[in-house]
Amino acid sequence: MSNSVTDDRVLSIIRSRIPDFYRRISPESLLLSYLRKNPPPEGYRCPDAILSLGKAAGGLTAGLSTYFKIPPEQTLSILPVGYPPPPPSFPCVFGSHPVPDSTSFETLIRAKLFLGNLPDNGVLLVALSGGSSSILSDPVPNVTIGEKALLTRRLIESGAPIEVINTLRIHLSTIKGGGLSALIAPRKCLYYVFSDIPGSDPTLVGSAPMTKMGRNGQEALASLEFWLKDSIPDSVSSALKSPVAYQPELPLGYAPHFGGTIASSETLLSLSRRSFLPPEISGKIRVHFLTDRLKGEARDAGAVISSLILWQSRTTPGWSAWIASGETTVRLPSSLHGKGGRSLELGLSLALELRKRKAIVLSLATDGWDGNSGLAGALIGAEALSSPQVYRGAMNALASHDTGPFLRHHSMGIETGPSGSNLNDLVLVLLPPQKENAC
């Protein structure tokens, strides 16, 4: 049976299923499924208002409004510019992403006005998703939004992992690390998380605006110096060296109630298996779940994963699949200005390493927008990279961080536009059966 399934057919099936996959990971779909299994606790079943933040805010607001029967005028969605808003009758505002600017302070003012209109005995729903860190900004004293923006951009370009970037945001912000909870108090609050952090720990989503966290300025400064060396503004160094780190003031005993993680990397791994495996092989294929915490430089991660796949596939008869999720990074030299993204580099590097095995590689950014490429990801029949000319083009694209144009030219790119969802990046590798004389 497996020999009758051609690579072209598998590629065609996977590409045709991408729209349905994005519908499956939509915030509304995952939220309502989660709430059916995990209804809200007593005391939170008749909330008064909804505040949603991040790339998935539009869908989260729509889903929560439907489930809890909250009218549109009692909601506020705050999203990064360019991401799908809630339905037209629902108020929403947009902030800058991934680097804050003056609009990020304006959205905070709007959030404060929204909260100020709620009674002290009211009940608030909060939904957090990835991309919410930069859309609300209120730097600690003596640090400007411009300085925070500069550091954020440089950390991204240096390849720093999201945990490092969010930790710095917490130390330099009055709204992160529990600051939003301080604004909401004393109102009762139930909050949910739609996680884009590798693994299932929701703590740092949005730089933890709902969770009061201890601050260690000296440790944060040491991490910043590791990634950026000595080019750190004096105001930032002074703020981090201060013996009295900023802490939000919460009423004694006050804490918002955590309703749970609606979806995370684990959700993504499970849905990808059900979404993309062709019916001819889905019942007999051997599936390997590699990790839901994929990190590191995208090209390096591709090389590591490919080595593991090549080793394990030696003893795997028939069709086999390897699935991973997480969030890699790309270190960008200041002299290069290509069009690409971490998902594209991960997928292309994987396919290059697996080109002799006729692998099929799918690499997707679940928010539908990978870096500055305009693409959501890549779907590559690795054998196509075996041609010397195509191989050189692929290597040059990786070296110049210009993977988007290469993948478009060879019809290997996936274009969806912003999806309104935001979990982690997904990698799926399918390998056909080994030939008997293969080694």
C-alpha positions, 0 to 999 in steps of 0.5 A: 500500500505504501508504495502506491502513495507518491510524494506528489500526492502527499504534498498535495494532501498536506497543502489542501489541508492547511486551511482546515488546520488553521480553522482547527487552531482558531481561538474560538474553536479551541476556547469553546472546546476547552470550556465544555470540558472545563467550565468556569468555577462558581462565582465566575459564571456571570462575568460583567466584562471581557478584556482580551490581549494579543494576536488571538484577542479577536477570536478569544473575545468573540468566543468568550462573549458567546459562551458567557453571553456578554454584550459587545460594549462590555468588551475590549480587545487589544491586538497587534497591528495587522491581526484579525479583530473581533466582529465589527460591533466589538470595540478594539484598539491596536498596538505595536508588535513586536517592538513597542512604540507610542501606541503601546502607551495609548492602548494602556490608557484605553485599558485603564479607562475600560477598567475604570468603568467597571464597578469594584464589585464586578467580575472581569474575564481576561484572555491573554495570548502571544503578542500582548507584551509589546502592545501595552507599555508603561516603562519603569521610571527614567526608562523611555519607550524608545529605549525599551523598543531599542533593546527589544529589537536588538534582543530579537536580532541577537537571537535571544529566546522569548523567555529572555526578552519577556524577563527583561520586559517584566523588569522594565515595565510597571504593567508586566509581572502582575501590573495588570492585576494591580489595575484590576484589583479589587475586582474578581478576575478569571483569566485564561491563557492561549499560550505561545511559550514553548512547553505548557507553562503559561507564566510568561505569556504576555510577560506575565501581566496577571502574575506577580513575579519576583524581580532580580535586576542584577540577574536581568542585567547580566542576561542583557549584557550576555546578549547585547554586550556593553551597548546598554542605555545608562537609564536601563542599567541604573533601573536594573541595578536599583536595590529596590526593584519595581513591584506592583502593589496588590491588595493583601490576599488578592489574586486573580483566578487562573482558569487554565491554558486553553491551548499550547504546544501540546495541543498543536502536536495533537492536532497536527497528527490528526490534520495532515497525515494522508488517509492511505498511511495514517493508520499504519504510519509510525509517529514520533513526537520529538518535543514541544519545547523546540528552541535555539537558532533555527538553522541549528535546530534543523540540523539537530532534528535532521540528525535525529530523524536520520538515525531513528529512521534506520530502524523504522519500516514503512512511512514515518513521521516526526512532529515538533513544536516550539519557538526557534530564533534567528540571529540577524547580522546588522548588515543583512536585510533579507525577507524571511523568518524562523519557521522558513529557516527551520524548514529549509535547513531540515529539508536540505539535510534530508534531501537524499531521503525524499523527505516531506517537510512542513514548517508553519508559524501558527499566527500565519506571519513568519518574520517579515517574509509575508509567508506562514511557512514552507512545504518542501519536497526535499528531493527537489533540493538535490539539483546543484543549482537549487541546492546552491540557491537554498544555501545562499537563501539561508546564509543571507536570511532571505528564505522568503523569495527562494521559497516563493520562487520554487512554489514551496512557500505557504501564504495564509495571512495573519490567522488570528491564532498564535500557538507555537511554530510547528514542524512535521517531517514525513519519510517514505519507506526506506529502500531495502539497499538504503543505509 
